[in-house]
């Protein structure tokens, strides 16, 4: 963020943003405010610190006020204008009012502030990077939910941040001991000073020099950028996305800015593919939630009566005979004379129960990747031979069971369980994730249907 990307101007006069916006989301007492204060002290010239709860739209952008001496209207600069060519640190960003957040949309993307008030119409520069800190909605970050579900920010604001960093307050004996020891030493004025390898002045000189470089994107890096953006979009459109927001062209521009900033960090005149891959890793980690919840399948396994007592054969199920007029008592004769509607109400309703099967997301990913890779290899083999190759649903299940033969062993129960789980995974890949598609006649029995991988699906690389 301190180095930023390269500011550009197109042949049509359109300015492209080079500054990088970063948002820190974390649990309370994780030193988010101290981090912002440190950045503010590190860049005293072009850095402005403000709090989101106490900031208004006019205070962040610009305000039109009347001059006390002349009586004329003039423009008074806000925090983003004062931080031009620097960093604007906004604490408690999620506490800002909705209309105040909307006011900085233009400043975060176009890096300009347009004012039309009191007869004054002006467009002012706000070329500043935004470093924001926000708290989760319910006090603590919920690891089973996406970032968007944890932070009270709108989708346009989320898409304008290049990177998100999630800071968690996890319980760990060693970490808790070290933190407690350090805090107590600070209060006793007995903390040990750490000698950094570089001084503050040396770091500032290095940053100033690196910002003078304008690295260029090579042809190989261009291909890697296109491939990384395609993979981000692929994960967003295939129904398996756990991202904080929709992947748009803004994320492609974020990839470019991060790659250029990494090239400046290494004082390189060219953006190498390794910088692009590192930028892709940073962006991928920042937009995906911390922990993925398990995958649950629902399988209908039969019908059962709503009432488990009695079989309703007419004589309480004691024998299999039907009652006759000779052995029907007056009480039972009275029961038979009730209206037919009341008798219908006493009949039990048959319900179809659903049995739930749950597996971890990592296991689901492993099965789906193995199946998709195998089917894609079959398709590639057919392409080389000039034919269109596909496999039947049942053949895919049988292939995966053969791959898992060592884990299944001689247990028939484990074999049946694995067969059922593989079938449910394939069904989810076809109907929910749209990773696999059915080709040919879809009216055939399920196990006879032909399967292929969706042509737009990008296989996940093994990590």
C-alpha positions in Angstrom: 0.0 0.0 0.0 2.9 2.4 0.8 4.5 1.7 -2.6 1.2 1.5 -4.6 0.8 0.7 -8.2 1.6 2.9 -11.2 -0.8 5.8 -12.0 -1.7 5.8 -15.7 -3.5 8.0 -18.1 -5.1 6.5 -21.2 -5.0 8.0 -24.7 -8.6 9.3 -24.1 -7.5 11.2 -21.0 -9.0 8.7 -18.5 -6.9 8.3 -15.3 -6.4 4.8 -13.9 -6.0 4.5 -10.1 -2.7 3.2 -8.8 -3.3 3.5 -5.0 -4.2 0.4 -3.1 -7.0 0.3 -0.5 -6.7 -2.1 2.4 -9.3 -3.0 5.0 -8.5 -4.8 8.3 -11.4 -6.8 9.8 -10.9 -8.4 13.2 -12.1 -9.2 16.7 -11.9 -6.5 19.4 -8.6 -6.0 21.2 -6.5 -7.2 18.3 -4.6 -3.8 18.0 -6.3 -2.6 14.8 -6.4 1.0 16.0 -2.7 0.8 17.1 -1.8 -0.4 13.6 -3.5 2.6 12.0 -1.8 4.9 14.5 1.6 3.4 13.6 1.0 4.1 9.9 -0.1 7.6 10.7 3.1 8.2 12.7 5.3 6.6 10.0 4.0 9.0 7.3 3.5 12.3 9.2 3.5 14.4 6.0 0.7 12.9 3.9 -1.3 10.8 6.4 -4.6 11.7 8.0 -6.2 9.7 10.8 -10.0 9.9 11.4 -12.7 7.8 13.1 -15.7 6.6 11.1 -18.2 7.2 13.9 -17.3 10.9 14.2 -16.7 11.5 10.5 -19.4 12.8 8.2 -19.5 12.9 4.4 -18.4 16.6 4.3 -15.6 15.9 6.8 -14.2 13.1 4.7 -14.6 14.7 1.2 -15.0 18.5 1.2 -17.4 21.2 2.6 -18.6 24.5 1.3 -18.5 27.2 4.0 -19.0 31.0 4.1 -16.0 33.0 4.7 -16.4 35.2 7.8 -14.4 38.2 6.4 -15.6 38.4 2.8 -19.0 36.6 3.1 -18.3 34.5 0.0 -18.5 30.7 -0.2 -15.3 28.7 -0.2 -14.3 25.1 -0.3 -12.9 23.6 2.9 -10.8 20.4 2.4 -11.8 17.1 4.1 -9.7 14.2 5.2 -9.3 12.6 1.8 -8.2 15.8 0.2 -5.7 16.5 2.9 -4.3 13.0 2.4 -3.7 13.6 -1.4 -0.7 11.4 -2.5 -0.7 9.8 0.9 -2.7 7.5 3.2 -6.1 8.2 4.9 -6.6 6.0 8.0 -10.2 5.5 8.9 -10.9 3.7 12.2 -14.4 2.2 13.0 -15.2 2.1 9.3 -18.2 -0.1 9.8 -19.8 2.5 12.2 -20.1 5.1 9.5 -23.6 6.0 8.4 -24.8 4.6 5.1 -25.0 8.0 3.3 -21.5 8.9 4.6 -20.2 5.7 3.0 -21.8 6.5 -0.3 -20.0 9.9 -0.3 -16.6 8.3 -0.6 -17.5 5.9 -3.5 -16.1 8.4 -6.1 -13.0 9.1 -4.0 -12.1 5.4 -3.6 -12.4 4.6 -7.4 -12.0 7.7 -9.5 -9.9 9.5 -6.8 -11.8 12.7 -7.4 -14.3 14.7 -5.3 -17.1 16.5 -7.2 -18.8 19.4 -5.5 -21.9 21.2 -6.6 -23.0 23.4 -3.8 -23.8 27.1 -3.2 -23.0 28.0 -6.8 -19.6 26.3 -6.7 -19.0 23.5 -9.1 -15.5 21.9 -8.8 -13.7 18.6 -9.2 -10.9 18.1 -6.7 -8.2 15.5 -6.4 -8.3 12.8 -3.7 -5.4 10.5 -4.8 -5.1 8.8 -1.5 -4.9 5.2 -0.3 -7.5 4.2 2.3 -6.5 2.1 5.2 -9.7 1.1 7.1 -10.4 -0.9 10.2 -13.8 -2.6 10.9 -15.3 -4.8 13.6 -17.5 -7.8 13.0 -21.3 -7.4 13.3 -21.7 -9.7 16.4 -18.5 -8.8 18.2 -16.5 -11.8 17.1 -15.7 -13.0 13.6 -17.8 -16.0 12.6 -15.4 -18.4 10.8 -18.3 -20.4 9.2 -19.6 -17.3 7.3 -18.2 -15.2 4.5 -16.5 -11.9 5.0 -19.6 -10.0 3.7 -21.8 -11.7 6.3 -19.4 -10.7 9.1 -19.1 -7.0 8.2 -21.8 -4.4 7.9 -20.5 -2.9 4.6 -22.3 -2.5 1.3 -21.2 -4.5 -1.8 -19.9 -1.4 -3.7 -17.7 -0.5 -0.8 -16.4 -4.1 -0.4 -15.5 -4.3 -4.1 -13.4 -1.0 -3.9 -11.0 -2.5 -1.4 -8.1 -4.3 -3.0 -7.2 -6.5 0.1 -8.9 -7.6 3.2 -7.0 -8.9 6.2 -8.9 -10.9 8.9 -7.4 -10.7 12.4 -8.7 -13.4 14.8 -8.4 -13.5 18.6 -7.8 -17.2 19.0 -7.1 -19.0 22.2 -3.6 -20.4 22.3 -1.6 -21.1 25.5 1.7 -20.0 24.1 0.4 -16.9 22.4 -1.7 -15.8 25.4 1.3 -16.2 27.7 3.5 -14.1 25.4 0.9 -11.4 25.0 0.2 -11.2 28.7 3.9 -11.1 29.6 4.5 -8.3 27.1 1.5 -6.2 28.3 2.6 -6.6 31.9 6.1 -5.6 31.1 4.8 -2.5 29.3 2.8 -1.4 32.3 5.9 -2.0 34.5 8.0 0.0 32.0 10.3 -3.0 31.8 9.8 -4.1 28.2 12.8 -5.1 26.1 13.5 -2.8 23.2 13.8 -4.5 19.8 16.4 -3.1 17.4 15.0 -3.1 13.9 17.3 -4.0 11.0 16.5 -0.7 9.3 15.7 2.7 10.7 12.6 4.8 9.9 14.6 7.2 7.8 16.1 4.4 5.8 12.6 2.9 5.2 11.2 6.2 4.0 14.1 6.8 1.6 13.7 3.3 0.2 9.9 3.9 -0.3 10.5 7.3 -2.0 13.0 5.7 -4.4 10.8 2.7 -5.2 7.8 5.0 -5.9 9.8 6.6 -8.7 10.0 3.3 -10.7 7.4 2.5 -13.3 7.5 -1.2 -13.9 6.1 -2.5 -17.2 3.9 -5.6 -17.6 5.7 -8.2 -19.8 3.9 -10.5 -22.3 4.3 -13.5 -20.1 2.9 -11.7 -17.1 0.0 -10.5 -19.2 -0.9 -14.2 -19.9 -0.6 -15.0 -16.3 -2.9 -12.1 -15.3 -5.5 -13.2 -17.7 -5.4 -16.8 -16.4 -5.6 -15.7 -12.8 -8.6 -13.4 -13.4 -10.3 -16.2 -15.4 -9.9 -18.6 -12.4 -11.3 -16.0 -10.0 -14.3 -15.5 -12.2 -14.7 -19.2 -12.7 -14.9 -19.9 -8.9 -17.5 -17.1 -8.6 -19.9 -18.3 -11.4 -19.8 -22.1 -10.9 -21.9 -21.9 -7.7 -19.0 -23.0 -5.4 -17.9 -19.6 -4.5 -17.3 -18.7 -0.8 -16.1 -15.2 -1.6 -16.9 -12.0 0.1 -18.3 -10.3 -3.0 -18.8 -10.8 -6.7 -15.6 -10.9 -8.7 -15.6 -8.0 -11.2 -13.1 -6.1 -13.4 -12.1 -4.2 -10.2 -10.4 -7.4 -8.9 -8.4 -7.6 -12.2 -7.2 -4.0 -11.7 -6.4 -5.0 -8.1 -4.2 -7.8 -9.4 -2.4 -5.3 -11.7 -1.8 -2.8 -8.9 -0.6 -5.4 -6.5 1.8 -6.9 -9.1 3.2 -3.4 -9.8 3.7 -2.7 -6.1 5.6 -6.0 -5.7 7.8 -5.1 -8.6 8.5 -1.7 -7.0 9.3 -3.5 -3.7 12.0 -5.5 -5.5 13.1 -2.4 -7.4 12.4 -4.2 -10.7 11.6 -2.5 -14.0 9.4 -5.4 -15.2 6.4 -7.1 -13.7 7.5 -10.8 -13.5 5.0 -13.7 -13.5 6.2 -14.5 -9.9 4.9 -11.1 -8.8 1.5 -11.8 -10.5 1.2 -15.2 -8.8 2.0 -13.7 -5.4 -0.6 -10.9 -6.0 -3.1 -13.6 -7.0 -2.4 -15.5 -3.7 -2.9 -12.4 -1.7 -6.2 -11.5 -3.4 -7.4 -15.1 -3.2 -6.7 -15.4 0.5 -8.3 -12.0 1.2 -11.7 -12.6 -0.5 -12.2 -16.2 0.7 -13.6 -16.8 4.2 -11.4 -18.2 6.9 -13.1 -21.5 7.3 -15.4 -23.5 5.0 -18.4 -25.3 6.5 -19.1 -28.9 5.9 -21.2 -30.1 2.9 -24.5 -31.6 3.8 -26.4 -34.0 1.4 -30.1 -34.9 1.8 -31.2 -38.3 0.6 -34.8 -39.5 0.6 -34.8 -43.1 1.9 -38.4 -44.1 2.2 -41.9 -43.4 3.6 -43.0 -44.0 7.1 -46.3 -43.4 9.0 -46.6 -40.3 11.0 -47.8 -42.4 14.0 -45.6 -45.3 15.1 -48.4 -47.0 17.2 -50.9 -49.4 15.6 -51.3 -50.5 12.0 -54.9 -49.3 11.5 -56.4 -52.5 10.2 -59.8 -51.9 11.8 -59.3 -54.0 14.9 -56.2 -52.5 16.3 -54.0 -55.0 14.4 -54.7 -57.9 16.8 -55.6 -60.3 14.0 -55.7 -59.9 10.3 -59.6 -60.3 10.0 -62.0 -57.6 9.1 -64.8 -56.8 11.6 -68.4 -58.1 11.0 -71.8 -57.0 12.2 -72.0 -59.9 14.6 -68.9 -59.0 16.6 -69.2 -55.2 16.4 -70.1 -53.7 19.8 -72.6 -50.7 20.2 -69.7 -48.5 20.9 -67.9 -49.5 17.8 -71.2 -49.1 15.8 -71.4 -45.6 17.1 -67.8 -45.0 16.0 -68.7 -46.2 12.5 -71.5 -43.7 12.3 -69.2 -40.7 12.6 -68.9 -38.5 9.6 -66.4 -39.6 7.0 -64.5 -36.3 7.3 -63.7 -37.0 10.9 -62.5 -40.5 10.0 -60.2 -39.0 7.4 -58.7 -36.7 10.0 -57.7 -39.6 12.2 -55.8 -41.3 9.4 -52.0 -40.9 9.8 -50.2 -38.9 7.1 -47.4 -40.6 5.4 -44.3 -38.5 5.3 -41.1 -38.9 3.4 -38.1 -38.6 5.7 -34.7 -37.3 4.5 -31.5 -38.7 5.8 -28.7 -36.2 6.0 -25.1 -37.2 5.1 -22.4 -34.7 6.0 -18.8 -34.6 4.8 -16.1 -32.0 5.2 -15.6 -29.5 2.5 -12.0 -30.7 2.0 -13.2 -34.2 1.3 -15.9 -32.9 -1.1 -13.2 -30.9 -2.9 -10.9 -33.9 -3.2 -13.7 -36.1 -4.7 -14.9 -33.5 -7.1 -11.4 -32.6 -8.2 -10.5 -36.2 -8.8 -13.7 -36.8 -10.9 -13.3 -33.6 -12.9 -9.6 -34.3 -13.6 -10.4 -37.8 -14.8 -13.3 -36.7 -17.0 -11.2 -33.9 -18.5 -8.4 -36.3 -19.4 -11.0 -38.6 -21.1 -12.2 -35.5 -23.1 -8.7 -34.5 -24.0 -8.0 -38.0 -25.2 -11.1 -37.8 -27.4 -10.1 -34.4 -28.8 -6.7 -35.8 -29.9 -8.5 -38.7 -31.7 -11.1 -36.3 -33.2 -14.1 -37.7 -31.3 -16.2 -36.6 -28.4 -15.7 -38.8 -25.4 -17.8 -39.0 -22.3 -18.5 -41.5 -19.5 -21.7 -42.9 -18.0 -22.7 -41.8 -14.5 -22.2 -45.4 -13.2 -18.8 -45.7 -14.9 -17.6 -42.6 -13.1 -18.7 -44.0 -9.7 -17.1 -47.4 -10.5 -13.8 -45.6 -11.4 -13.6 -43.7 -8.2 -14.4 -46.8 -6.1 -11.5 -48.5 -7.8 -9.2 -45.6 -6.9 -10.3 -45.8 -3.3 -10.0 -49.6 -3.1 -7.1 -49.5 -0.6 -9.2 -47.3 1.8 -12.4 -49.4 1.4 -10.7 -52.8 2.0 -12.9 -55.9 2.3 -15.8 -54.2 4.1 -19.0 -54.3 2.1 -20.6 -51.7 4.3 -17.8 -49.3 3.6 -18.1 -50.0 -0.1 -21.8 -49.2 -0.1 -21.2 -46.1 2.0 -18.6 -44.9 -0.4 -20.7 -45.7 -3.5 -23.6 -43.7 -2.0 -21.4 -40.7 -1.1 -19.8 -40.6 -4.5 -23.2 -40.7 -6.2 -24.4 -37.8 -4.0 -21.3 -35.8 -4.8 -21.8 -36.3 -8.6 -25.5 -35.3 -8.2 -24.4 -32.1 -6.4 -21.8 -31.4 -9.1 -24.4 -31.7 -11.8 -27.4 -30.0 -10.3 -26.0 -27.5 -7.8 -22.4 -26.6 -8.7 -22.8 -27.0 -12.5 -19.3 -28.5 -12.7 -20.5 -31.5 -14.6 -23.1 -31.5 -17.4 -25.3 -34.3 -18.8 -24.9 -34.8 -22.6 -27.2 -36.7 -24.8 -30.6 -38.0 -23.6 -31.3 -36.7 -20.1 -34.4 -39.0 -19.8 -32.3 -42.1 -19.3 -31.9 -43.6 -15.9 -29.5 -41.7 -13.7 -26.6 -44.2 -13.9 -26.9 -44.4 -17.7 -26.6 -40.7 -18.4 -23.4 -39.5 -20.1 -21.3 -36.9 -18.1 -18.7 -34.4 -19.2 -17.0 -31.5 -17.5 -18.4 -28.0 -18.0 -16.3 -26.4 -20.8 -15.8 -23.2 -18.8 -14.7 -25.0 -15.6 -11.0 -24.5 -14.6 -9.5 -27.4 -12.7 -8.2 -26.5 -9.3 -4.4 -26.9 -8.9 -3.2 -29.2 -6.2 -1.7 -27.3 -3.3 
